[in-house]
Amino acid sequence: MKQAVSAVVITYNEADVIERCLQSIQWCDEIVVVDSGSTDGTVDICRKMGAKVIHRPFTNFGEQKRFAVTQATHSWILSLDADEYLSATLQAEIQKELVTPRHHGYYLPRSLVFMGKEIRSERRKPILRLFDKRHGNFVNKAVHEYVEVSGSTGYLRGILWHESYRNLEDYFTKFNRYTTLMAQGIVEKGKVKPPAYALLRFGVAFIQQFLLKGCWLNGSVGVVWSLMAAYYNAVKYLKAYEISTKKQ
């Protein structure tokens, strides 16, 4: 008999993707959704699919996910973003592993799908999303939060699919939000750089994504993704510079 597991998801206006996410975790013993004020029917979809929905105003990603973990009934936590879903192989693998867990946390190989293609540079990157909350939780970071576990960790093989951007408009909406949060973090850490550094980061990031990480194998979509990734790196430093100069 496997260990009971609570799936936790944070949401905000995710009506067009949340059903796919929740469908992939229907086998879990509990689904907890922490919503920060959706107005597009997300909450209704979650409740229809058997999730326990809790409202909490959004503060930052780390705090929101830490709160979600505290609301879970069971010790084992499977954390997904609304735009992620488990492959059938990974669903079966997790259930088998939880019969007799060998570790306190597990890394899941996540692959990004962008404009209909699996992006080479983001292919099967391990991310710790299955863990025993008695041994770990999310760190309190504004963005790019992650799980820290005290104890042993293992790696699973089935894919966690990540279709983060519905279209380019959605990409730039998230782009603006995330680069601002990243810029604020750069300012808080005292790592503000002059504008020329942003230009340097643009060039370096493009070369890393397109050549070194293999995005050239994605053809024209790889070019677009590499440019987007490079632009992201540049803009977060430009925003940090702008924030710091306004404070002076």
C-alpha positions in Angstrom: 0.0 0.0 0.0 1.5 3.3 -1.0 2.0 6.3 1.2 -0.9 8.8 1.1 0.0 11.9 -1.0 -1.4 15.4 -1.2 -1.0 17.2 -4.5 -0.8 21.0 -4.1 -1.2 23.6 -6.8 -1.3 27.4 -6.7 -3.6 29.2 -9.2 -4.6 32.6 -10.6 -6.8 32.6 -13.7 -5.7 29.2 -15.0 -9.0 28.1 -16.5 -7.5 27.1 -19.8 -4.8 24.8 -18.4 -5.9 23.7 -14.9 -8.1 20.8 -16.0 -5.2 19.1 -17.7 -3.0 19.5 -14.6 -5.6 18.2 -12.2 -6.5 15.3 -14.5 -2.9 14.0 -14.2 -3.1 14.0 -10.4 -6.6 12.5 -9.9 -5.0 9.4 -8.4 -3.6 11.4 -5.4 -5.3 11.0 -2.1 -6.0 14.8 -1.8 -5.7 17.8 -4.1 -5.2 21.2 -2.5 -5.5 24.3 -4.6 -4.5 27.7 -3.2 -6.1 30.4 -5.4 -5.3 34.1 -5.2 -8.5 35.5 -6.6 -9.2 33.9 -10.0 -12.1 35.5 -12.0 -12.1 33.2 -15.0 -13.8 30.0 -13.6 -10.6 28.4 -12.3 -12.1 27.8 -8.9 -15.3 26.2 -10.3 -13.2 23.8 -12.4 -11.0 22.8 -9.4 -14.0 22.1 -7.2 -15.7 20.1 -9.9 -12.6 18.0 -10.2 -12.6 17.2 -6.5 -10.0 19.7 -5.3 -10.1 21.5 -1.9 -9.8 25.2 -2.8 -8.5 27.8 -0.3 -8.3 31.5 -1.1 -5.1 33.4 -0.1 -4.0 36.8 -1.5 -0.8 36.4 -3.4 2.4 37.7 -1.7 5.1 35.9 -3.6 5.6 32.4 -5.1 7.7 31.0 -2.2 5.2 32.1 0.5 2.2 30.9 -1.6 3.6 27.4 -2.1 4.8 27.1 1.5 1.3 28.0 2.7 -0.2 25.4 0.3 2.1 22.7 1.8 0.9 23.6 5.3 -2.8 23.0 4.2 -2.1 19.5 3.0 -3.4 16.7 5.2 -0.8 14.1 4.2 3.0 14.1 4.8 4.0 13.3 1.2 3.6 16.3 -1.1 3.4 16.5 -4.9 3.7 20.1 -6.0 2.7 21.2 -9.5 2.2 24.5 -11.2 -1.1 24.9 -13.0 0.7 24.8 -16.4 2.4 21.5 -15.6 1.1 17.9 -15.9 2.5 14.4 -15.3 3.0 12.0 -18.1 1.2 8.6 -17.6 4.6 7.0 -17.1 5.5 9.4 -14.3 2.1 8.9 -12.6 2.7 5.2 -12.4 6.3 5.6 -11.4 5.4 7.9 -8.4 2.7 5.5 -7.2 5.1 2.6 -7.4 7.9 4.5 -5.6 5.6 5.6 -2.7 4.8 2.0 -1.8 8.1 1.9 0.0 9.9 5.3 -0.4 13.7 5.1 -0.5 14.2 8.8 -0.1 12.8 11.9 1.5 12.4 13.8 -1.8 12.4 13.1 -5.5 13.5 15.1 -8.5 11.2 14.9 -11.5 12.5 15.5 -15.0 10.7 18.5 -16.4 10.5 19.4 -20.1 9.3 22.7 -21.5 7.0 22.9 -24.5 7.1 26.2 -26.4 5.3 26.9 -29.6 4.5 23.2 -29.9 8.0 21.9 -29.5 10.0 20.4 -26.6 12.8 22.9 -26.1 16.2 21.2 -26.1 17.9 23.6 -23.6 15.0 23.0 -21.1 14.7 19.2 -21.8 14.3 17.0 -18.8 15.7 19.3 -16.2 15.4 17.7 -12.8 13.2 19.6 -10.3 12.4 18.5 -6.8 8.6 18.4 -6.5 7.8 15.2 -4.6 8.8 15.3 -1.0 8.0 14.4 2.6 7.0 17.7 4.3 8.4 16.4 7.6 11.8 16.8 6.0 11.4 19.8 3.7 9.4 22.6 2.1 9.8 25.4 -0.4 12.2 28.2 0.3 10.8 31.6 0.8 11.8 33.2 -2.5 9.8 35.8 -4.5 10.4 33.9 -7.7 12.1 30.8 -8.9 11.3 29.1 -5.6 12.5 25.6 -5.0 12.2 22.8 -2.4 14.9 22.1 0.2 14.9 18.7 1.8 16.9 17.5 4.8 17.7 13.9 4.0 18.3 11.8 0.9 16.9 12.5 -2.5 16.3 10.4 -5.6 15.5 10.8 -9.3 12.5 9.6 -11.2 12.4 9.1 -15.0 8.9 9.8 -16.3 8.4 13.3 -17.7 6.8 16.3 -16.0 5.5 18.3 -19.0 5.6 22.1 -18.7 3.6 24.1 -21.2 4.2 27.4 -19.6 3.1 29.8 -22.3 -0.3 29.6 -24.0 0.8 32.1 -26.7 3.3 35.0 -27.1 1.0 37.4 -25.4 0.9 35.2 -22.3 4.7 34.8 -22.5 5.3 38.6 -22.3 2.7 39.0 -19.5 4.7 36.5 -17.4 8.0 37.9 -18.7 7.1 41.3 -17.4 6.0 39.9 -14.0 9.0 37.6 -13.5 11.7 40.1 -14.7 10.3 42.7 -12.2 10.5 40.2 -9.3 14.0 39.1 -10.4 15.1 42.8 -10.6 13.8 43.5 -7.1 15.9 40.5 -5.9 19.0 41.8 -7.6 18.5 45.2 -5.9 18.0 43.6 -2.5 21.2 41.6 -2.9 23.1 44.7 -3.9 24.1 43.2 -7.3 22.9 46.0 -9.6 25.0 46.4 -12.7 25.3 49.2 -15.3 23.3 48.9 -18.6 26.4 47.7 -20.5 26.3 44.6 -18.4 22.8 43.8 -19.6 24.0 43.9 -23.2 26.8 41.5 -22.3 24.4 39.2 -20.6 22.1 39.2 -23.7 25.0 38.0 -25.9 26.2 35.4 -23.5 22.7 34.0 -22.8 21.9 33.7 -26.5 25.1 31.7 -27.2 24.5 29.5 -24.2 20.9 28.7 -25.2 21.3 28.4 -28.9 24.7 26.8 -29.3 25.9 25.2 -26.0 22.5 23.9 -24.9 21.4 22.7 -28.3 18.4 25.0 -29.2 19.7 25.1 -32.8 18.2 21.6 -33.0 14.8 23.2 -32.5 15.1 25.1 -35.8 13.3 28.5 -36.0 11.5 27.9 -32.7 15.0 27.4 -31.1 16.1 30.8 -32.4 13.0 32.4 -31.0 13.4 30.7 -27.6 17.1 31.6 -27.4 16.3 35.3 -28.2 13.6 35.3 -25.5 15.9 33.8 -22.9 18.6 36.3 -23.7 16.2 39.2 -23.6 15.0 38.0 -20.2 18.5 38.0 -18.8 19.1 41.5 -20.1 15.8 43.0 -19.0 16.0 41.8 -15.4 19.4 43.7 -15.0 18.0 46.8 -16.8 15.0 46.9 -14.5 17.2 46.5 -11.5 19.3 49.4 -12.6 16.2 51.5 -13.2 14.8 50.6 -9.7 18.1 51.5 -8.0 18.5 54.8 -9.7 14.9 55.8 -8.7 15.8 55.1 -5.1 18.7 57.5 -5.1 
